[in-house]
Amino acid sequence: MISIHVLLWIFIVLFAVVGAIRGWAKELLVTFAIILGLFSINVLENYVPFFKTIMNASVFWIHTGILAGLVFFGYQTPRLQRLADSGRFARNFLQDTSIGGILGAVNGYLIFGSIWYYLNAAEYPFTFVAAPDPTTLNGVASINWIEFLPPSWLMGNPAIYVAVAICFILVLVVFI
Protein backbone atom coordinates (compact mmCIF):
# COMPACT_ATOMS: atom_id res chain seq x y z
CA MET A 1 0.00 0.00 0.00
CA ILE A 2 1.28 3.46 -0.90
CA SER A 3 0.78 6.59 1.16
CA ILE A 4 -1.15 9.36 -0.51
CA HIS A 5 1.59 11.95 0.01
CA VAL A 6 4.03 9.68 -1.85
CA LEU A 7 1.45 9.41 -4.63
CA LEU A 8 1.40 13.22 -4.75
CA TRP A 9 5.16 13.25 -5.41
CA ILE A 10 4.80 10.55 -8.06
CA PHE A 11 2.21 12.68 -9.87
CA ILE A 12 4.38 15.80 -9.56
CA VAL A 13 7.28 13.96 -11.23
CA LEU A 14 5.00 12.44 -13.88
CA PHE A 15 3.47 15.81 -14.75
CA ALA A 16 6.95 17.38 -14.82
CA VAL A 17 8.01 14.89 -17.49
CA VAL A 18 4.83 15.57 -19.47
CA GLY A 19 5.41 19.31 -19.11
CA ALA A 20 8.99 19.01 -20.33
CA ILE A 21 7.74 17.19 -23.42
CA ARG A 22 4.86 19.60 -24.14
CA GLY A 23 6.69 22.89 -23.54
CA TRP A 24 6.05 25.92 -21.41
CA ALA A 25 3.36 27.61 -23.51
CA LYS A 26 0.99 24.66 -23.44
CA GLU A 27 1.67 24.00 -19.75
CA LEU A 28 0.96 27.63 -18.93
CA LEU A 29 -2.48 27.23 -20.51
CA VAL A 30 -3.10 24.18 -18.32
CA THR A 31 -2.09 26.19 -15.25
CA PHE A 32 -4.61 28.84 -16.27
CA ALA A 33 -7.28 26.15 -16.70
CA ILE A 34 -6.61 24.80 -13.18
CA ILE A 35 -6.80 28.28 -11.66
CA LEU A 36 -10.02 28.90 -13.60
CA GLY A 37 -11.45 25.62 -12.26
CA LEU A 38 -10.67 26.52 -8.66
CA PHE A 39 -12.06 30.03 -9.26
CA SER A 40 -15.26 28.56 -10.73
CA ILE A 41 -15.73 26.29 -7.72
CA ASN A 42 -15.18 29.24 -5.38
CA VAL A 43 -17.69 31.43 -7.23
CA LEU A 44 -20.29 28.66 -7.41
CA GLU A 45 -19.97 27.87 -3.70
CA ASN A 46 -20.10 31.47 -2.53
CA TYR A 47 -22.41 33.25 -4.96
CA VAL A 48 -24.85 30.73 -6.45
CA PRO A 49 -27.55 29.93 -3.86
CA PHE A 50 -28.89 26.65 -5.28
CA PHE A 51 -25.40 25.25 -5.76
CA LYS A 52 -25.00 24.63 -2.02
CA THR A 53 -28.06 22.37 -1.98
CA ILE A 54 -26.65 20.39 -4.90
CA MET A 55 -23.26 20.24 -3.18
CA ASN A 56 -24.60 18.46 -0.11
CA ALA A 57 -25.35 15.32 -2.14
CA SER A 58 -22.04 14.73 -3.90
CA VAL A 59 -19.39 17.29 -3.02
CA PHE A 60 -16.39 15.29 -4.18
CA TRP A 61 -17.79 14.43 -7.60
CA ILE A 62 -18.89 17.98 -8.41
CA HIS A 63 -15.57 19.53 -7.36
CA THR A 64 -13.56 16.90 -9.19
CA GLY A 65 -15.80 17.04 -12.25
CA ILE A 66 -15.45 20.81 -12.64
CA LEU A 67 -11.70 20.64 -12.14
CA ALA A 68 -11.21 17.62 -14.40
CA GLY A 69 -13.34 19.13 -17.17
CA LEU A 70 -11.35 22.35 -17.27
CA VAL A 71 -8.03 20.49 -16.99
CA PHE A 72 -9.07 18.25 -19.89
CA PHE A 73 -9.80 21.25 -22.09
CA GLY A 74 -6.57 22.88 -20.91
CA TYR A 75 -4.62 19.88 -22.16
CA GLN A 76 -6.59 19.84 -25.41
CA THR A 77 -5.26 23.19 -26.53
CA PRO A 78 -6.05 23.94 -30.14
CA ARG A 79 -3.28 24.61 -32.60
CA LEU A 80 -3.99 28.19 -33.52
CA GLN A 81 -2.10 28.92 -36.72
CA ARG A 82 -1.93 32.63 -36.01
CA LEU A 83 -0.14 32.05 -32.70
CA ALA A 84 2.10 29.32 -34.11
CA ASP A 85 3.27 31.56 -36.98
CA SER A 86 3.94 34.57 -34.77
CA GLY A 87 7.38 33.31 -33.75
CA ARG A 88 6.67 33.84 -30.04
CA PHE A 89 6.61 30.16 -29.34
CA ALA A 90 9.70 29.15 -31.28
CA ARG A 91 11.12 26.26 -29.33
CA ASN A 92 14.42 26.84 -27.62
CA PHE A 93 14.93 23.25 -26.52
CA LEU A 94 16.67 23.79 -23.17
CA GLN A 95 14.53 26.73 -22.08
CA ASP A 96 11.28 25.23 -23.33
CA THR A 97 11.97 21.86 -21.72
CA SER A 98 13.11 23.20 -18.37
CA ILE A 99 10.33 25.76 -17.92
CA GLY A 100 7.80 23.24 -19.25
CA GLY A 101 9.02 20.72 -16.69
CA ILE A 102 8.69 23.22 -13.85
CA LEU A 103 5.20 24.26 -14.94
CA GLY A 104 4.27 20.59 -15.40
CA ALA A 105 5.36 19.85 -11.82
CA VAL A 106 3.29 22.81 -10.58
CA ASN A 107 0.32 21.51 -12.58
CA GLY A 108 0.72 18.04 -11.06
CA TYR A 109 0.73 19.59 -7.61
CA LEU A 110 -2.31 21.73 -8.39
CA ILE A 111 -4.32 18.90 -9.99
CA PHE A 112 -3.56 16.00 -7.68
CA GLY A 113 -3.34 18.25 -4.62
CA SER A 114 -6.79 19.66 -5.31
CA ILE A 115 -8.31 16.22 -5.85
CA TRP A 116 -6.67 15.00 -2.64
CA TYR A 117 -8.05 18.02 -0.77
CA TYR A 118 -11.57 17.31 -2.01
CA LEU A 119 -11.12 13.62 -1.19
CA ASN A 120 -10.13 14.58 2.35
CA ALA A 121 -13.07 17.00 2.64
CA ALA A 122 -15.41 14.15 1.60
CA GLU A 123 -13.78 11.96 4.29
CA TYR A 124 -12.37 9.41 1.80
CA PRO A 125 -15.65 7.92 0.54
CA PHE A 126 -14.01 5.09 -1.44
CA THR A 127 -12.93 1.72 -0.10
CA PHE A 128 -9.76 1.67 -2.20
CA VAL A 129 -8.49 4.93 -0.67
CA ALA A 130 -8.00 4.91 3.08
CA ALA A 131 -7.72 7.99 5.24
CA PRO A 132 -4.21 8.63 6.58
CA ASP A 133 -3.53 6.76 9.79
CA PRO A 134 -2.34 9.23 12.46
CA THR A 135 -0.48 6.45 14.31
CA THR A 136 2.07 5.91 11.52
CA LEU A 137 4.81 8.20 10.23
CA ASN A 138 3.39 8.19 6.70
CA GLY A 139 -0.07 8.97 8.04
CA VAL A 140 1.24 11.93 10.04
CA ALA A 141 3.15 13.18 6.99
CA SER A 142 -0.01 12.92 4.88
CA ILE A 143 -2.10 14.73 7.49
CA ASN A 144 0.50 17.51 7.66
CA TRP A 145 0.39 17.90 3.86
CA ILE A 146 -3.34 18.67 3.83
CA GLU A 147 -2.85 22.27 4.98
CA PHE A 148 -0.47 22.85 2.05
CA LEU A 149 -2.78 21.53 -0.67
CA PRO A 150 -3.91 24.15 -3.22
CA PRO A 151 -7.54 24.69 -2.19
CA SER A 152 -6.58 25.23 1.45
CA TRP A 153 -4.47 28.29 0.66
CA LEU A 154 -5.72 29.33 -2.78
CA MET A 155 -9.49 29.22 -2.30
CA GLY A 156 -9.62 32.15 0.10
CA ASN A 157 -11.32 35.14 -1.49
CA PRO A 158 -8.35 37.45 -1.98
CA ALA A 159 -5.94 34.71 -3.09
CA ILE A 160 -8.07 33.19 -5.84
CA TYR A 161 -8.98 36.61 -7.25
CA VAL A 162 -5.33 37.65 -7.32
CA ALA A 163 -4.43 34.37 -9.06
CA VAL A 164 -7.11 34.94 -11.73
CA ALA A 165 -5.93 38.53 -12.24
CA ILE A 166 -2.33 37.33 -12.68
CA CYS A 167 -3.51 34.72 -15.19
CA PHE A 168 -5.36 37.34 -17.23
CA ILE A 169 -2.35 39.64 -17.18
CA LEU A 170 -0.11 36.82 -18.39
CA VAL A 171 -2.57 35.94 -21.15
CA LEU A 172 -2.52 39.56 -22.33
CA VAL A 173 1.27 39.88 -22.12
CA VAL A 174 2.36 36.46 -23.37
CA PHE A 175 -0.32 35.20 -25.73
CA ILE A 176 -1.74 38.31 -27.35
Beta strands, then each sheet from edge to edge (+ up, - down):
end
